[in-house]
Amino acid sequence: MDKKQILQKTSKTEVVKDRLLTLYDEIFRHNGYGELKVEMRILRREQKEVILHCGKQYRFVVDYDPEKLRR
């Protein structure tokens, strides 16, 4: 694959949200066309991979506990 891949591991979704907002701001300021795509995949138990596509791929592995989200 030609695109650079950046792998970052974290247990906090705030890092992913911050990167997503930063990419949105960069595209909005750009004088032309831009595209942003978000993918989420289930990994092993209680983890998800979040991939942000925006020229590069930003990959994050995030801890996921569905029981905590229901509370």
HURARA-V725949 format. One record per pair of residues at least 6 apart in sequence whose ideal C-beta (glycine too) atoms are under 8 Angstrom apart, sorted by the first residue. I is the first residue (numbers start at 0). GAP is how many residues later the second one is. If there is no record, write none. Layout:
BEGIN
((I GAP) (I GAP))
END
This chain:
BEGIN
((2 52) (2 53) (2 54) (3 52) (3 53) (4 51) (4 52) (4 54) (5 50) (5 51) (5 52) (5 53) (6 52) (6 54) (7 7) (7 50) (7 51) (7 52) (7 53) (8 51) (8 52) (9 6) (9 50) (9 51) (9 52) (10 51) (10 52) (11 50) (12 49) (14 45) (15 34) (15 36) (15 44) (15 46) (18 33) (18 39) (18 41) (19 16) (19 18) (19 32) (22 13) (22 29) (22 31) (22 35) (23 12) (25 8) (25 28) (26 7) (26 8) (26 9) (26 27) (27 6) (33 20) (34 18) (34 19) (35 16) (35 17) (35 18) (36 15) (36 16) (36 17) (37 12) (37 13) (37 14) (37 15) (38 10) (38 11) (38 12) (38 14) (39 8) (39 9) (39 10) (39 11) (40 7) (40 8) (40 10) (41 6) (41 22) (42 6) (42 18) (45 17) (45 18) (45 19) (46 14) (46 15) (46 16) (46 17) (47 13) (47 14) (47 16) (48 10) (48 11) (48 12) (48 13) (49 9) (49 10) (49 11) (49 12) (50 6) (50 7) (50 8) (50 9) (51 6) (51 8))
END
